[in-house]
Amino acid sequence: MACRSLVRKRSIETVLMVLLLAIGAGIVLWLLHKYGLANVVHILQRVRMVWIAAGILVYYAGVLVRAVKWHWLIARVGHQVGFGGFLPMYCVISMAGTITPMRSGESLAPFLFRKYLHASIGGGFSVILLDRLFECVSLALLMSIAVIYVLFSFNVSVLLARGLMLSFAVLLIVIGLLFVLLRQQMWTTLILKGLKSLMEKRKAPAILLRVVQGLEREIHCFYVAVAHLSHHRVFVFLILLTFLAWLFEIGAFYCIVRSVTDAPFLVIASSQAIAAGIALASFIPGGIGSGTISFVYLFSLAGYSGTTATAAALISPVVFLGSMFICGSLSAVILKRHSVPDQAQK
């Protein structure tokens, strides 16, 4: 029964991801129809490869910063491993997150941590949720700065201003939910205990009782790990690292856009920061489509060609997702062939 439920859940997730990707692809095709495929290809033929190379280097600087953050989080919850041994693991996790909605593929992380670091599933999820919290807080800060700049510098309609506020509100709701989940240990424990008591009275199958007991154990590990990380200095350090990673990511996007146009940094960065928030709220893997059309529209409001913006917005995910897929695939091979150093298993 548990296996059937898991298979059904995976099937639903797969169908949902395919549907979201289809929506994103539809938006991209509409943009190509609007601005003309031949015009977009003509711009892409004149791409300055020096800027593309710079964009890839800056992008991987951001990946490296995020890997340092995750490595530090893992160490804080009691699992020591050399950074060289951890980096391939993080690249695999990052690849899985990049190609799935809301980076949900990062849920692979606890199982990799359990396999290679002998960490608890709950402890692994604490790392993911805390990282997501810092990511959302940092993005919200960047979006707030970007929205202020756009409202005062671009020719923005009332409808767009409301849309920007709505996207920002969704991001704040996600942050609030993460805070609640991280803090409400008592309610989570009471719900599980009540569920376990009810199942015992109803004489539920033994496998379901084992599942609930396993959840109790892992949730306990989760909140123990969160307690180790709940310190204001820890939070400040992690927010700084996450903010730096986002700056690298926006800087990488800036380099890609500069390969086709000479727009100033603030115009590109503000458009991309808002587009990143909209892409996150849309749940579409990699923000394909939602982030693309958002950037094209905002960039056009600043007085630049929609065709140029479309070319830049399309080449960016190809460069970043493609390079991350190659890096993640190579890392998976390394991870499979080489065991994690012994100090991680103590």
C-alpha positions as a printed Julia matrix, in Angstrom:
346×3 Matrix{Float64}:
  0.0    0.0     0.0
  2.81   2.4     0.91
  4.61   1.55   -2.36
  1.46   2.22   -4.39
  0.97   5.55   -2.64
  4.58   6.53   -3.37
  4.25   5.53   -7.03
  0.99   7.51   -7.32
  2.62  10.56   -5.74
  5.58  10.36   -8.12
  3.22  10.03  -11.08
  1.29  13.13  -10.04
  4.53  15.08   -9.58
  5.73  13.98  -13.03
  2.46  14.98  -14.71
  2.52  18.35  -12.9
  6.11  19.04  -13.93
  5.37  18.16  -17.56
  2.31  20.43  -17.5
  4.29  23.33  -16.04
  7.06  22.82  -18.59
  4.46  22.8   -21.37
  3.09  26.13  -20.1
  6.62  27.56  -19.97
  7.4   26.29  -23.47
  4.14  27.81  -24.72
  5.15  31.21  -23.35
  8.55  30.93  -25.05
  6.96  29.99  -28.38
  4.59  32.95  -28.09
  7.55  35.29  -27.55
  9.32  33.85  -30.59
  6.16  34.34  -32.65
  5.73  37.91  -31.39
  9.29  39.07  -32.07
 10.12  36.67  -34.9
 12.34  33.62  -34.73
 14.54  34.9   -37.58
 15.12  38.22  -35.76
 16.04  36.45  -32.5
 18.41  34.07  -34.32
 20.03  37.03  -36.1
 20.84  38.62  -32.73
 22.12  35.33  -31.3
 24.5   34.97  -34.27
 26.25  38.16  -33.1
 26.71  37.01  -29.48
 30.01  38.12  -27.9
 31.46  34.89  -26.54
 33.78  36.68  -24.09
 30.72  37.8   -22.12
 29.24  34.3   -22.27
 32.45  32.83  -20.83
 32.48  35.51  -18.12
 28.85  34.7   -17.3
 29.62  31.01  -16.84
 32.57  31.79  -14.55
 30.51  34.18  -12.42
 27.63  31.68  -12.31
 29.9   28.95  -10.96
 31.31  31.38   -8.41
 27.75  31.6    -7.09
 27.41  27.8    -7.14
 30.65  27.55   -5.16
 29.37  30.03   -2.54
 26.16  28.01   -2.14
 28.21  24.81   -1.83
 30.26  26.45    0.94
 27.01  27.38    2.71
 25.6   23.85    2.51
 28.95  22.36    3.62
 28.97  24.67    6.62
 25.35  23.77    7.48
 26.13  20.05    7.33
 29.1   20.56    9.65
 26.9   22.49   12.1
 24.49  19.55   12.43
 27.38  17.24   13.27
 28.59  15.65   10.01
 32.18  16.47    9.08
 33.3   15.9     5.51
 36.03  17.45    3.4
 34.83  20.14    0.98
 36.36  18.26   -1.95
 34.28  15.2    -1.09
 31.13  17.26   -0.54
 31.3   19.37   -3.72
 30.27  16.61   -6.2
 27.35  15.75   -3.91
 26.21  19.38   -3.9
 26.52  19.66   -7.7
 24.21  16.64   -8.1
 21.73  18.22   -5.66
 21.96  21.57   -7.43
 21.35  19.96  -10.83
 18.26  18.16   -9.47
 16.99  21.43   -7.98
 17.61  23.46  -11.13
 15.45  21.27  -13.37
 12.48  20.91  -11.0
  9.71  23.33   -9.84
 10.6   25.45   -6.79
 13.94  23.54   -6.72
 11.98  20.61   -5.26
 14.62  18.23   -6.64
 16.79  19.28   -3.7
 14.67  16.89   -1.62
 17.18  14.35   -2.94
 19.73  15.86   -0.54
 18.65  14.12    2.72
 18.87  10.72    1.05
 22.35  11.46   -0.33
 23.4   12.72    3.1
 22.06   9.54    4.66
 23.86   7.33    2.15
 27.23   9.08    2.14
 27.35  10.95    5.47
 25.15   8.68    7.61
 23.04  11.71    8.48
 19.39  11.46    9.52
 16.69  12.28    6.98
 15.31  14.9     9.38
 18.71  16.56    9.75
 19.04  16.67    5.96
 15.65  18.34    5.57
 16.6   20.92    8.19
 19.48  21.98    5.94
 17.14  22.29    2.93
 14.47  24.29    4.75
 16.93  26.65    6.4
 18.68  27.17    3.07
 15.31  27.86    1.4
 14.47  30.36    4.12
 17.7   32.28    3.57
 17.26  32.1    -0.21
 13.76  33.58    0.01
 14.78  36.29    2.51
 17.72  37.35    0.33
 15.62  37.31   -2.84
 12.89  39.32   -1.1
 15.48  41.94   -0.15
 16.82  42.1    -3.71
 13.28  42.23   -5.13
 12.3   45.09   -2.84
 15.3   47.13   -4.04
 14.59  46.2    -7.66
 10.87  47.05   -7.42
 11.65  50.49   -5.98
 14.15  51.15   -8.79
 11.72  49.94  -11.49
  8.77  51.96  -10.16
 10.81  55.17  -10.2
 12.92  54.54  -13.35
 10.7   52.57  -15.77
  7.42  53.53  -17.45
  5.29  51.28  -15.24
  1.49  50.94  -15.45
 -0.76  50.61  -12.41
 -1.56  47.02  -13.35
  2.11  46.05  -13.49
  2.79  47.76  -10.16
  0.03  45.65   -8.59
  1.45  42.52  -10.21
  4.88  43.25   -8.76
  3.36  43.74   -5.33
  1.48  40.43   -5.68
  4.66  38.5    -6.58
  6.42  40.09   -3.64
  3.51  39.13   -1.36
  3.7   35.47   -2.5
  7.4   35.45   -1.63
  6.67  36.86    1.83
  4.0   34.18    2.39
  6.55  31.47    1.53
  8.98  33.01    4.02
  6.27  33.09    6.69
  5.37  29.44    6.12
  9.01  28.42    6.41
  9.32  30.32    9.72
  6.2   28.56   11.06
  7.48  25.14   10.01
 10.85  25.74   11.63
  9.37  26.95   14.93
  6.26  24.87   15.59
  7.83  21.68   16.94
  5.22  21.27   19.68
  2.24  21.22   17.28
  4.01  18.88   14.84
  4.85  16.45   17.67
  1.29  16.55   19.09
 -0.24  15.86   15.66
  2.01  12.85   15.14
  1.35  11.49   18.63
 -2.38  11.87   18.13
 -2.17  10.14   14.75
 -0.15   7.3    16.27
 -2.62   6.88   19.15
 -5.58   6.83   16.74
 -3.91   4.21   14.54
 -3.15   2.01   17.56
 -6.79   2.19   18.7
 -8.02   1.38   15.19
 -5.47  -1.43   14.9
 -3.95  -0.02   11.76
 -1.51  -2.17    9.73
  1.96  -2.5    11.28
  3.61  -0.88    8.25
  1.66   2.36    8.8
  2.64   2.43   12.47
  6.29   2.0    11.47
  5.94   4.89    9.03
  4.56   7.17   11.75
  7.28   6.06   14.19
  9.88   6.76   11.53
  8.38  10.22   10.99
  8.52  10.91   14.74
 12.19   9.94   14.8
 13.11  12.0    11.75
 11.13  15.05   12.87
 12.9   14.89   16.22
 16.24  14.82   14.35
 15.0   17.71   12.21
 14.28  19.99   15.18
 17.49  18.95   16.97
 19.39  20.05   13.85
 17.4   23.29   13.66
 18.28  23.99   17.32
 21.99  23.67   16.46
 21.52  26.26   13.71
 19.21  28.66   15.58
 21.67  31.36   16.55
 21.67  34.97   15.38
 25.33  34.82   14.31
 24.61  31.72   12.27
 21.66  33.44   10.6
 23.66  36.58    9.79
 26.5   34.54    8.3
 24.15  32.43    6.18
 22.15  35.41    4.94
 25.39  37.12    3.89
 26.51  34.0     2.01
 23.11  33.63    0.33
 22.97  37.31   -0.6
 26.46  37.01   -2.1
 25.37  33.93   -4.08
 22.38  35.84   -5.48
 24.64  38.74   -6.46
 26.85  36.29   -8.37
 23.79  34.79  -10.06
 22.47  38.2   -11.13
 26.01  39.18  -12.17
 26.19  36.06  -14.34
 22.88  36.96  -15.97
 24.17  40.5   -16.54
 27.18  39.1   -18.41
 24.92  36.96  -20.62
 22.68  39.94  -21.45
 25.76  42.09  -22.17
 26.74  39.55  -24.82
 23.89  40.92  -26.98
 23.32  44.48  -25.72
 25.1   47.3   -23.85
 22.34  48.01  -21.32
 23.49  49.32  -17.89
 23.85  47.02  -14.9
 20.95  48.44  -12.84
 18.44  47.97  -15.66
 19.48  44.36  -16.24
 19.89  43.48  -12.56
 16.56  44.97  -11.44
 14.67  43.29  -14.29
 16.29  39.95  -13.52
 15.76  40.15   -9.73
 12.03  40.69  -10.23
 11.86  38.02  -12.95
 13.59  35.56  -10.57
 10.94  36.18   -7.93
  8.12  35.73  -10.45
  9.77  32.55  -11.76
  9.99  31.21   -8.19
  6.31  31.97   -7.57
  5.27  30.32  -10.86
  6.65  26.87   -9.84
  7.85  26.3   -13.44
 11.19  24.37  -13.49
 14.07  26.77  -14.02
 11.57  29.62  -14.42
 11.4   28.78  -18.14
  8.7   30.93  -19.7
  7.52  32.84  -16.63
 10.92  34.33  -15.86
 11.59  34.82  -19.57
  8.47  36.85  -20.35
  8.83  38.84  -17.11
 12.36  39.89  -18.0
 11.43  40.69  -21.62
  8.51  42.87  -20.54
 10.46  44.76  -17.85
 13.47  45.22  -20.11
 11.21  46.58  -22.84
  9.72  49.09  -20.38
 13.23  50.5   -19.91
 13.25  51.35  -23.63
 15.19  48.4   -25.03
 14.27  46.11  -27.9
 11.95  43.23  -27.04
 13.72  41.13  -29.66
 17.07  41.71  -27.96
 15.55  40.98  -24.55
 14.02  37.73  -25.87
 17.37  36.61  -27.31
 19.14  37.35  -24.02
 16.43  35.74  -21.9
 16.5   32.57  -24.03
 20.25  32.11  -24.17
 20.64  32.5   -20.39
 18.78  29.3   -19.31
 20.45  27.37  -22.11
 23.89  28.4   -20.86
 23.16  27.98  -17.14
 20.96  24.87  -17.23
 23.2   23.24  -19.84
 26.42  23.85  -17.93
 24.8   22.81  -14.63
 23.49  19.6   -16.21
 26.98  18.73  -17.51
 28.58  19.55  -14.15
 25.93  17.61  -12.22
 26.22  14.57  -14.5
 30.02  14.48  -14.13
 29.63  14.9   -10.37
 27.21  11.96  -10.27
 29.83   9.79  -11.99
 32.5   10.94   -9.5
 30.15  10.34   -6.58
 29.37   6.84   -7.81
 32.99   5.84   -8.36
 34.57   7.43   -5.3
 33.42   6.98   -1.71
 33.13   9.92    0.66
 36.22  10.31    2.93
 36.17   8.32    6.17
 35.82  11.36    8.44
 32.29  11.83    7.08
 31.28   8.42    8.36
 32.38   8.8    11.94
